[in-house]
Amino acid sequence: MPALSGLARYFADRHRQEYFAGIFSGSIAEGLLWSPQKELARPTKVKYIAPSWSWLAGNGRIKMEAQSKPDGLGDEDIMERSRSMLGNVLFKLEPEGKDKHGRLKGGQMILIGHLKSARMHRKEDSELLMQLDVGDKFMGTFFLDYRDLAPRSLEQQEVECLAVMRDNENSLVLRKVGEGMVFERVGIAPIDPEWFVSGGSRLELITIV
């Protein structure tokens, strides 16, 4: 975070946008759609880097799963809102010092989103490859962001799938942490956005840490 602080400030000022732990306000939905190219590692030298939804949180290579839009100042935000399925997104970040773009000691994202409940379990006894099921219906597979998120062998965990963009099949897979509607990201899964529209998704106010 400190290494990127100067760049973050420069581009935020240039494009008149806010910057939130790797994500710019003009492309929030796109910024959330990242996936590991290989297994990510947890930081070892510091206790906290960034929230689970941020691509800065882990060590390793990532790729973005949504195409970037051309730069713009006014109409870019309109384009983003027309594609995004996220509502009333609010970021609450806790800087460790005076630099709001620098090192963090905590952070969360609060939003209204389309959720669908599913069950997650290991596929073929893998620690990273997971399978999603709804009832007796197979929904797809995805890779966990981190190995230590894997459920035990034969264990099934309840997760929520969050629709992010109307024209992108990738959805965030979230697991509940603590009390209330508080979640952490565990991965990103290819799920048809139409499933959220026709499959009876529910709108919820949630917090992702």
N, C-alpha and C positions, 0 to 999 in steps of 0.2 A: 504493500500500500504506500509506504513512504517513497519508494522508487518511482511509482507512477503518479505521484501527487502533482508534480509540475505539469505533466502532459494532461492530466485530468482537468486541471484548472484552465489550461490554455484552450482546450477544445470546448469546455463548457462555456467559457467566455465567448469564444469565436462563434459558436452556434446558438448562443443564448439559451442554454439548457442547464438543467441541474444534473449532478453526477452522484450516483449512489453505489459505491462499492463495485465499480466496473460497469455499471449500467447508466446510460444517459436517458433523460426524461422523454426525449423524442422517439425512443425505440425500446420501451420497457419490455414489451412482449417478446420482441426479437432477442433482446439481451438475456432473457431467461432461458431461451432454447439453445443450451449448449450441452454437449455430451463428451465424455472422456474418449480420447482416441485409444488410450490404454488405461489400465488400472491407475487410479489416482492414489497418492499417498497422503496421509495426514501430516500436517506440519509437526515437527518434533521440538524445535528450539523455542517456540512460543506457544502459549496456551490457546490463543485466539487470533485468527486472521480476518475472517469475514463470515457473514451468514451463509447458511447452506445453499441458498439460491444463487449466490454469487460464484462466477467462474474463477474468482481469485481465492476461494476457500481452500483448495487443495493443491498439492504439488503434482504436476504432470501436464501432458499435452491435452488440449481440448479442441473441439471443432464446433462451429456455430451451425445450427440446423435450420436457420431461417435466413433468407437472402436479405442483404442490406438494401435499403432504399436510397435513392439519390439524396444528397444533402439539400436541405431547404430550411427556411426560417419560420414561415408561417404555415404553409400547407403540409409540412412534414408531420406536424402533430395531428392534423386532420386525417392524413393517410394512416397514421398509426392507430388512431382511435377506431377507424373504420375496419381495420383488420383484427384488432385486439378483442379478445373475449373477456378481458379483465376489467373490472369496474372499481372506481374510487380508490385507486392505488395510493397508499400513503407509506412513505419510508420513515423509519425512526432509527437513526444511526447514532451511536455513542462514540465520538472521537476520544482517543486517549489523551490528546493534547489540544492545542489551539488550532491545528490544521484540520479542517473538516474533511479534507480529501486524504488525510494520512492514516496512520495506524488507528484501528478500532478496538474497542473493548466490548462491544456488543452491537446488535442491530436486528431489526425486524422489518418485515414488509406486511402491511395490513391491506386487505383487498376484499372485494366481493367477486366471487368466481363460481363457475359451473363445476360442480363436483359429482363424481360417480364413485360409489364404493366398490371395492374389489378385494380379492384375496391374493396374496403374494406368497409363492413358495419356490424352493429351488427347482431348477430344471436339470434333470439328468445328473443329480448330485453335485452340481456346480456351486461354488461359493459366490460367483458373480452373476451368472446367467439366471434370471428369475422368470417365472411364468405368472401371468395374471389371469384369474378366472372370476367370472360373475355368475353365481349359481353353478350350473353345470356347463356353462359356456366358456370356452377358451377364448381369451381376448388378445393374447399376444405374448411376446417375450421382450425382455430388456436387460441391460447390464446395470448393476448397482454402481454408484459412484465410488464407494469404498467397500473393501472386503469385510470390515468389521460391522457393516450394516446387515450382513446376511443372517437370515433366520436359521435356526438349527435344522438339521436334516429331518425331513418329514413334517416340520412345523409349518403352519400356515399363519400368516400375519394379515391383519386388516390394514388396508391402505386406501387412500383417496387419490383419484386421478383428476387433475385440474386441467381443464381446457384452456389453452393459451391464445391461439390464433385461429381464425376462421378458415384460412387457406393453408394450414400446416397440420399434418397428422400427428405431430409430436406433442405429448402432454406431460406435465410434471407428475411424478409419482411421489406422494407425500405420506409420511407416517406420523401419527400423533405423538406428541411429547408433552408431558405434564397434563394439567387440567384445562378444560375448555377446548376451544377450537384453535389450538396451537399445534403447528406441524413443522417438520423438517423435511427437506428434499432428500430423497434416497436415489432418484434416477430420473430418466426421461424415457418414455415409451411411445412407440408409434401406434396411435389409436385414431381411427377415423373421427374427425370432428362431428360428423353427422350423428354419431352415437350419442353425443351429448344433447343434440337437438331433438332427435326422435326417440331416444332411449330413456327419457324421463330423468334427466339430470336435475339437480336441485341447486338453487342459488344460496350461497352461504357467505357470511362474513367470517374470514379466517385470518390468522396470523401465521406467517412463515418466518422461522428464526434461522 
